C-alpha cells in the first residue's frame, strides 16, 4: 500500500464487530454497518422481483443465478455487492453449499446506496467491477428513489438510463420483464396484482 500500512487480510474482516460488513478494496479494509431499513427493503424486494422471472423462470425467461450479498474474491479484493447475478451459460450451476465465496465475476451487480457507502460504491467498487468484467451495474438510491443502469464498455462504465419515482421500467439486462420501481420504496405499500 502506498501509505505504508500493511495490506488488509481476511482476518481483518473476521475481527469486525457483529453486524458489520467488511470488504477489501485495493488492499484496504472498508467496513460499514448493516444497512438502514430503506436499503434492506430495496435489496429484499428487488431479489423477489428479479428472482421469480429470471432465476426461477416464473413469468420470465429464467437463465440466471441471482444471489443476495455474495462474497466475491477478485485477487486481493473482497467485495460484497447487495445483489449479483450470473448468466447460467457462464456459471451452469451454483458452487456447493459449503463454498464461502465466488471468484467468477458476476454478469450483473446491484449496489443499494446509503449515505455512508455512496462514495465507496461509486468510486471504489465500480472500477473493480469494471476491471473484473462485470457487464451491468445498477446503483439504487432509496432516498432519492432512483435506479441508475450502467453498462460496461472497454473505456469504462456508460450510464444507459436513470429511472425515478414509481414508474414501470425495463432495465437491462432484465428488460424482458417490466419492473415496478415503486415497489422498491419503503413509503409505498405493494398493491395487489
Buried (B, 14 or more C-beta within 10 A) or exposed (E): EEEEEEEBBBEBBEEBEEEEBBBBBBBBBBBBEEBBEBBBBBBEBBBEBBBBBBBEEEEBEBBBBBBBEBBBBBEEBBBBBBBBBBBBEEBEEEBEEEEEEBEBBBBBBBBBBBEEBBEBBBEBBBBBBBEBEBBBBBBBBBBEBBBBBBBBEEEEBEEEBEBEEBEEBEBBBBEBBEBBBBBBBBEEEEEEE
